[in-house]
Amino acid sequence: MMFPIRDENPQLNTPLVTYGLISLNVIAWLLLQGAGTAETLHQSICTFGLIPADLTSHEIASSRLMCAIDGNPDWYTLASSMFMHGSWMHLIGNMWFLWIFGNNVEDSMGSMRFAIFYILSGIAASATQIIADTGSIVPMVGASGAIGGVMGAYIVLYPKVHVHMFFFFRTFAIPAIMMLGYWIVMQLVGGFSSIGAKGGGVAFWAHIGGFIAGMALIFLFKNEQLLARHPYRGWNQKQHATDAWKKVPTRQGAWK
């Protein structure tokens, strides 16, 4: 599996909201989800996770329910679900992607706008997943839909910035448009493959919805004056910054 290590995009301002979002997710995991303790984790997912059938008032046999549904839609879960996670790896993976791509997107619009942008992307992601399966009784949790919005904005803002990837003990760098393009194609493949499937799994349509929302919302939220300070905005990335498919040295005198 390919995994991003870092990007070659300078951070111009302190990404206060990116730091804050990561902190909130970690705090929620530790305090509300008991750091993955079985009983607390289950309770938190049922309380704060988004259940499509709950919000659409879809009739479901009670014997099939993982979580109790009382007939009163819990609309707050559109937001609360994006701060819940299912495991340590789920949390770490999401926060790592937010760390790599969030700071430069926040740079492009300022902290307050970024906070609103992030929440709207997450809500759009949740709405997409609901539309994809209105009768689902599986609670949806995770920040990946909102982070999909961040990545959608990034591919519009910085398509040629090189992202360093780790793959089978090797590192290499490719343009963001290739890395993020590959990511969204995989989500589309997973999304169409999951149509009609029952039970839990990856919320591919939330990822897709967030990504598309981010690509659209960035045109409303970006600040041209802030963005003009970035040397690699748009297609301005210099070709010599990193040879796209060249292996990256991990220590002096050694290549992986």
N, C-alpha and C positions, 0 to 999 in steps of 0.2 A: 504494500500500500504506500502511495506517495503521501508525504506529510510535509507541510511548509515549515521551514526553520526561521526565516526572517525575510524581509524585503529590503531593497536598496532604495528606500524612500526616506528622505530626511524628515524628522519630526521637528516642526517649527515652534509649536506652542505646547505647554503642558496639557496633556489630554485629561483634564479633570473628570469629565463625565465617563470616559473609558475606564479610568481607575475606579470611579465610583460604582459603575455597573459591575465590574469584576468583583469588587468588595461586597456589593449587595448579594450577588449570586453565591459567593462563598459563605457569607453570614447566613443566608437562607438555608444553605445546605447543612451548616453546622447546627444552627439553632432550631429551625423549623423541621428539618428532615433528619435530625439526629445523626448526621454524618453517615447515613445509610443504614442505621439500625433498623432491622426488619419491620417491627410494629410501627415505629415512628415514621419510617419512609412510606409505608402503605397509607397511613392516616394522612400524611401531608399531600400525597399524590391525589387521594380522593377529595381532600378539602380544597386544594389550590390548583389541581390539574383541570384541564379543559376537557369536558366530555361532550362531544357533539350532540348526542341524543338528548342530553339535558337541556341544551340551549335551543334545540329545534322542537322540543316537546314531543319527540318521537317515542311511540309506545314500544316498550321492551318488556319481555317477560322477566319478572323479578328474579327468577332462578338463574338468569344468565348474567346478572349484574356483579361486577367486581366491586363497585362502590354503590352506596345507596343513592337513589335519585328520588327527591321528594315532590317533583312536579313543579317546583319553583326554580326557574332558570337562574343559575349563579353567573351573572354577566361579568362579575369581577374577575372570573377565571381567564377571560381574554387577556388580561394583563398579568395576573398572578402566576399563570402557568409558565410564562417565559422566565421566571426566576427559580423554577423548580427543576430538579434533575433526577435521573433514575439510578445513577451510580457515580463512583469517583471518576471513572474514565469518561463518562458522559460530561461531567462538569469540567474536568481538566481539558478535554478536547475542545469544548465550546469556548472556554475562556482563553485558550491558546490562540484560536482563530480571531477572537475579538481583540486580543492583545496585538496581533500582527497587523490587522487591517483597520482596526477602529481608530487609532491615533491619527492617521492621515486623512480619514474621512471627517473626523472631528475638526482637524486643521482647516478643512475646506469650507466650513460653515459656522464655526464657533460652538462653544459648549452648550448653550441653551438650545440652539436649533438642533444640535446633534441629539440631545436628550429626547426632544419631541420626535425627531426623525426615527430614532431607534424604537420608540414605543409604537409609532404608527406602522413601521415595518413589521413589528411583532404581531400587531393586531391583524394586519393584512395577511400574514402567514397563517394565523389561526383561522381566519375567515375562509381562506383557500382550503384548508384541511377539512373544515366543516362542510363546505360545498361538495368536496370530493366524496365525503361519506357522511351524510346527515344523520344516519342511524347508528353510527359507531358508539359503542359503550366503553371503548378503551380510553382511559384518561391520557391526554396529551400533555407532556411536560418538556421543558427544555428551552434554552435561549437560541437554538440554532435557526429558527425562523427569522428572528430579529437580526441575527448575525448574517443570515443570508441577505437581508436588506443592506447591511454594511458592505458585503462583498459585491452586491449588485451595483452599489454606488461606486465602489473602488474600480470596477472594471470600466465604468464610464469615465471616471476622473483620471485614472493612471494606467491605461491599458498596456503601456510598454515598459513600465517599471518591472525590473526583474525580481522574481521571488525564488529564494534558495530552497530547494526541495531535498528531502531525504528519502531514499528508495533503495532497499536491499543493501544497506551499509555503504551506499554511495551518495554523494551530494552533487547536485548540479543546479543551474539556474535557468529559468525560462521566463518569458514575459508574462505579466499578470493575465493578459487576455487569453493566453493558452492554459495557464493553471486554473483560472476561475471558469474559463469556458469548458474545460474538461470536467470540472466539479458540477456545473449545472447540467451538462449532458448526462452525467451519471445519475443525477437526481431525476431527470426526465425518464430515463430508462427504468429506474426503480419505481417511479410513480405509476407509469403505465403498466408495469409488471404487477403492481400491487392491487390493481383494480379488481374488485370482487373477492379479494383475500379477506379472511376472517382472523380475528385475534390481533395481538400487539405486533410491534415492529417499528420501523423507521417511518416518521411522518414526512415522507418525500414531498407531498404536495404543499406542506407548510414551508419547506425549504424553497420550493419553486415560487410560491406566492410571495415570500419575503424577498427573494432575489429580484423578481420582476418589479415589486413595489419599490425597492431601493433604486433600481435603474430609472424608474419614473420620477420618484420623489426628489432625487438629487437635483433635478433641474429647478425645482421650487425652493430647495433649501440651501444650495451652494451660495457662497458669498464670493463674487468675482474678485473683489479686492484681496480677500484672504487667499484665494486660489492662485492669484497672479504671482504670489511670492514663491510658489512651488516650482522648482526648476524642471520637474519631470511631469508636469500636468499634461493632459491630452496626449498628443503624439510627439511631445518634445524630448522624450528620453533619448539620450545620446547613445548611438550604436555601440561605442567602445566601452560603455560602462561595465558590461559583462557579456562575453560571447555566449549567446543564449544556451547552447548545448555543451559548453565547456565544463569539465569537472572542476569542482572547487576544492582547493587544498585545505585539509582539515588540520594539518600541522606541518611545520617546516620540513621540507624534504620528503613528504609523504603525500600520496594521493589516494583517495578512496572513490 
